Amino acid sequence: GSGSFFSASNFGDLALIKSGVYTKMMKSYVSKMTEGEGTDDSSTDTGYKFKNSVSEKLEGLRSPKDTTAADKANKALSTIKGAASKLEASAKALSEMDFDTSTKEDMLKAAKTFVADYNSVLTSTKNTDNESLSRSVKWMKDDIKARDKMFAKIGVSIGSDGALSIDEEKFNEANLSDIRTMFSGSGSIVGKTAQRATGLYNLAANQISFNGGSTLYSSKGVLK
């Protein structure tokens, strides 16, 4: 049965280990990636100097060593971080609004703030070369675009660049049920946008911390 198969496999691995095959394979592999001495089969030297060490690879992902370029990169990330924080707050406020007791004026005010903050995020990330940020923004824009017809019902239109605009007259004439569908609750498009904004904030914050040399994560998954 399966038990005998796994047992045979384990004994086979043990035999290979005892014969030294694994050791030879590893040393052969390491010798191709290292420089200096200590790569022959008889050596016990573990002080290999890796050409492509993990630390070097991590360093390559950080901001340029040039101070001016690094400051510019972190400044751009800080702008994204701030814009994402504002969008997260306005999206949450709109999705958690009590639509039964709020006036259309209150709803419009909250909607306009959300639209402005959403557009600010698009502007702040327009020229970013961070693939994770670009991908997350694209997903957020795709979420919004997929609901363009529903947005049109409440007077919100989507530009060719993904930016939102709101027609106050059409919004005031819109059915409350349509407004509630688009805005109310964590499952609404606005609620999901709040979650996207949180992700963008964390990505920007992590990159800033990473550029500064941080490599340890907190319990919340954010570099510290």
N, C-alpha and C positions, 0 to 999 in steps of 0.2 A: 504493500500500500504506500501511501504518501509518506508515512513515517520512515519506511525503509529507504525510500528515495533520498529524503533529507539527511538521513544518517549516513548513507553512502557518500553523499555530497560533502558532508562535513569531514568524514574520514579522508576523503580525497584531498580536500583543502589542507588538512593537517599533514598529510604526506608531502604535499608540495612545499609547505612551510618548513618542514624538517629537512627536506632535501636542499633547501637554500635557493630554490628557483625564484621565489618572490623577492628575496633579498637581491639577487642578481638583476632581476628585471627593474627593481626600483633604482638601484645604483646606476644601471645603464641609462635610465630615464633622467635621473638627476645629473649625470655627467654631461648630458647634452644641454642642460639649462644652467650649469654653473661654470665658474671659472676658478682657477687656482688648483691646489692639490686636494687629495683626499677622495678621489673618485674611483680608485681601483678596488677590486673585490675584497682585498685583505685589510683595507683601511677601516679604522673605527672612528675616524675623524668625522664629527657632525657639524663642523663649522663651515658649512658650504655657504658661499656667497652667491646668492641667486641674482641673476641678471634682471629677472622680471619678478622681483619680490612683491608681496601683497602691498607693503607700504608704498612702494614706488607706483603701483597701479592706482592706489587710492590717491596718491599725491597728484597723479595725472588728471583726476576728476575734479580737483579743487580749482578755485579761481586762479588766474594767471599770477605768477610770482611778482610781476610788476605791480607795485603798490597802487599806481593810478588805475590800472585796468581792474585790479581786485576791488578797489573802492567803488569803481563804477558798476561792477557786477553786483556787489552787495547792495548798493543804493537802489538798483533796479529791482532786486529781489525784495527789498524793504518796501518799495512802492507797491509791489504785487501783494505782499503780506498785508499791508494796511488796507488796500482795496478789497481784498478777500474778507478781511475782518468786518469791514463795513457791510459788505453784501450779506455775510452770514447773519449779522444782527438785524438788518432790515428785512431779510427774507423770513427769518424766524418770527419777527414782530408781525409781519403780514399774515403768515400762516397760522399764528396763534390768536389772531384777532377774533373777537366775539362778533360775528356777522349778524347776529340777531338783535343786538343792542346798538351796534355802531351805525353811524349815519353814512350816507354815500360820500359826504365830504371827507369823513375820516378815512374811509376806504380809499378814496382817490389820493389823499395825501400820502398814505402808506404805500400805495401802488407806485406813485411818482418817485418816492424815495427808493423803492426797490429797483425801478427801471434805471434811475440815475446811477445807483451803486453797481448794478449789473453792467452797465455800459463802461463804467470806470475800470472794472476788472478786465474787460475786453481791451480797453486802451492800454492798460498797464502791462498786459501780456502780449501785446501785438508783435513786439520785436524780440521776445525772449528766445534764446537758443537752448533753453532747458527742455529736453524732450518730454519729460514727465509732466511738466507744467503745460506745455503745448497740447499734449494728448488729453489732459484733464479738461482744459478749456474747450477743446473740440467736442468732447463728450457732453459737456454742459450745453454748448451751442446746439448740438444735435438733439438733445432732450427738448430744448425750447422750440427748435424748428419743427419737430415732429407734432407739435401742438399749435401750429400757426393758425389753423382754422378756428380753433377754440379761442385763441387769443384775439382773433379778429372780431369775434362776437362781443368782446368786452372793450373794444376800441384800442387794442394793443397790436401794433404792427411790427414786423421784423424786417430790417434792412438787409441789403445784399451782403453786408459785412457782419451780420448777426446782431447788430445793435437794435435795441428796442425803442419804440416811441409810443406815446399814449395820446389818444384823442379824448380830451376831457368831456366833450359833448357826447360822444358815443359811449364813453364809460358810464356817464350819468344816466343814459337811456338803457343801459344793459340790464338784463334780468339778474336778480340777486342770486338765483340758482346757478347761473353760469359763472358769476364772480366767485361764488363759494366753491364751485368745482375746481376752478383754476388756482385759487389761493388758499383754501382752508385745509389745515392738517398737514402732518409730516409726509403723507402719501401724495399730496398735490404736487404740481410741477414746481411751485414756489418752495414747498417743503424740501423737495429733492435738490433744488438749487442751493438751499441753505447747506445741505450735506456736501454738495460739490464745493461750495465756498470753504467749508471747513477743511476739506482735503487739500485745496489750493493753498490755504494758509499754512498747513502743516508741511507741505512740500517746499514752500518758500522758506519757512523757518528752518527746516532741516538743512536745506542747501546753504543757508547763511552760517549755521552752526558747523556744518561740514567744512565749509571754506575756512572757518576759524580753527580747525583742527579737532573738532569733537567727533568721536566715533562711538560713544556709548549712548544707548537709548534709555529713556525713562520708561516707567510702567505703562505709559500712555502711547508708547511708540514714537516719541519725539526725541530727537537728539538733545543731549544736555551737556 
